[in-house]
Amino acid sequence: MSMFSRVEGGQVLLTQRGVYTEAELYKRGEDLFVKLKSGFARLLTTNNTTAANVRWKEIEGVDFSTTSDGPRLTVTAPPAAQVQRRKLRAI
């Protein structure tokens, strides 16, 4: 079992020394991470990461909010089940 969970549909646009790449988005607790070569880098505020010379430009495929600690997934409650009503027929 991994300590990092893949965020389904989430992608991150990264830039490192002028080269742009796409990477898969991961989470651990409330923190968002990106997989780099042999490890993970946490996404920080102001588009920085914990990896030297790597910045994130955009996150796609998921709803997120920016906090002072970095981006966080926006948790949405599942829609409440609606009661199906039957139509009445005139006799």
Buried (B, 14 or more C-beta within 10 A) or exposed (E): EEEEEEBEEBBBBBBBEEEEEEBBBBBEEEBBBBBBEEEBBBBBEEBBBBBEEBBBEEBEEBEBEEEEEBBBBEEEEEEEEEEEEEEEEEE
